[in-house]
């Protein structure tokens, strides 16, 4: 049976996911078979495994760091918010149904057997399990029947590293306050503290380390710098979603829908010199970009209504009439069609007219398509003719069924009309050929020539994971980490 170590945070977005990925890569480099595990994840950025299971995007990235194929064993419960008070509940990679928050909290203890079965199967195959918690372990009103933080640490007998985010301020209150709110037996599980996202001269924080260790009685296992590396975020708190003003030679505007999902589809464009990606929430921010992308969403009908209310629907249509290309992915593809209907309440129910940029209509069903796919673009007219014949691979995850009366975009469906196009394939831009063709065509429209290199996203991501691991290895006390793993609880 595998040994383990768990990373818990003082709050959301302190960097647990990246540190988990870094540890997975470090352990792999050191010759161990390590695997990530997160019992319950709440995220709209998801991934489809080779066997068609849906898991959190972060666990897929962590599996990649560990050199493994992603598996539902790594994330047995995924919650995808559909409204402010409800989520689609995915267990072992398959939809269990939609639940309001109150119902889920009443029933979550029933999911412990699923969690333990997944963990045990994973632990039987690997040397070390690197476990990621969620949010904070001291949300006192939510601690009953906890299955993702200290409750899980007790179930699997895991030592814990407590991570705080110094970049957001209050690091002493974060770490010491969290420890003080833990129960005595929970506090005993914490074997070290990590100060994350430090900016500046770390040697100047030695007094801070001394204070933390004296006040907490715990060892500081490392002060990790704010690392600049291009690795996908899964959290809606991602700094990338706040990028609005900066514009490169090529300006790609992404509509930041209220229930935006899989925005990692657009990360590939950040690799290209001169290309900027802005996330837009208001019509007057849109301007005249070189291309508009409408990404996925977990609430297509509601987000289409939001586009109308904000004036962004008219702004996008105006841009497309002005010959600015628009591409939609998954929910964005549905939004670009003529009508969207959700008669069974698969997401949030209702029906609405779409943007009408594509000749297709979408009706939501009770079944969810979850599959990895590969294919080729058809012969296309208009701006997206630059993609004709290009090969791609990615994955589909959607409950909508789209009837297309227009020209098909790819072997995997989709539609194009003039300078508008869309399809269901997440990751469709990840290949160097597809993203490279688009960037060269966008440069060409401006009378410029792109002279840089197009890089395959997976190879690029692998290099960034190495960079992350290299920096984290330097700043964590890895001798202490290995001792914590070896001694356990």
Steps between C-alpha positions, in 0.01 A plus 500: 500500500630844403625763741342844474525872563222759485503870412230707665460876461398787719253605227421444134762586237804488729676278246418148624438369150834623364694378804332160467604490134853604596530224762367244251767603249778509764409154629493368144844652433626332816388159380171458686163404357286784633135577429279802580171471688224748577191344651265786414565780257275792412597638161358578159829415331483126443676233295388176338719196565578240229217279632246784489494607867475867596741635763639836608747658260751543785513126564563439130791745512633338819478158335702638210757629749520150646534340156162325525182478295224696682244279676174545686676337795688828542184708544200285594267794564474807277248777563422727205293803612196564282350776717610688812331237718531179298744277314516204269644216708744267322603182681773271366501702180127467422208734564302411813255791455444864592476586870439814697779577744289414806409160357861422413623586849236273648605211279875542450584252777340234279788553256775390743496140367559634146786718624664220695463250216668742259777583745567135584518404132744784432709422809531136395667606173745770614772581752377839619163677477514882498164619629352844442244650736239760405441853624574523872487223763344740754177608336333424832143500367596241235725267701234244586565183302800656324624278216769715340722657767563374854220246473680340208842530665365296792339241272821433308738577789692769313746759633411854395692802371305822561549756220447875533510772231723789611423691178145560623617629838439387856727195488530480879125518549452249220731232633487553877127578496423186300703286741322651801158420352589135443411234754793357697509174303483693171784730607713194568467398137665824383869421464619818329406844370562639151508871420408529132520774234775703668630804307835659574805397700413187699793558736313802636218271617712304748339686792164401358601134492616522861170659607294237319695213654496650851129588498381184326734235629531376141798494265495722192570252221570770247443851371413463132547795269231633270599284204452627147405198292217448254294223654124468467281625782172328572369747755255780416731720712771465236687823433469427127130580513581855611709573191300771324713793394829373357498460122766350278550530128227237477210560739283198587192588706340221704149552634517430874162338548366488858523118504810479280648151479819354355660839443825304483404445134641849435829470688683380189487848345710640785797307357507713183706815481289809437169332583292618797189341649251730674195388700199724439198556727356825359412611148712815514809289573471304177623756246614355166710193582665280240292200612225429754470168680190394691611223738311224677240558771311284749181709461455570131147641513571728797827621349331577168248710690791675672655580160176669397468698824858627490483601136781258416271300270452803274868594530617154389254498208613849399863385501420196289315716246818709488686184389655417839518120536311338789563145626287318759596194703238270657256735678641785291416299187144453626472873572605583143207297359139597441326350804589330830244296693536314831160328545619254768688752713829324430678826580265779608196444276320731259555594139643802325604629161873483431720748317394358163853503360479129416220293344455257786257431785574336835272297727630373835442137585532299821804313366851643507758441229846442645769387259849567374491572127728566206429612147567738216355833391293486181551731204392836639421835341556836665770590752509154652599352163850522649406189702384288205647151527669561837492209744409537867423304813313596814191400693127563512291545815147630447132422547380699203417336167554740211324465165700672231333634188819664376840385378683256728825623648678175591476121501367543856222737398484872555392765256633799307340791319701788361749601767315322780576145611451275798517143626488289817870405519690627804872526435446546128762777489765303692683352202782713362350467152154631589604788726793582273278526192259730683773731628669520158163582339429770759843653441438483125176693533701786646752483216758345731694175497527283811860383524484323835456131571177314564540259792294194578308582819574168669877530444491860616300408810750224581787751489306733729438218749875436506555871567244494782659192658850647472399814689291323765777245563741785578268666750334210678701304756477176304695310766226597747225417249639150446530451875136606547393253230707220650387554860133560413267564793 
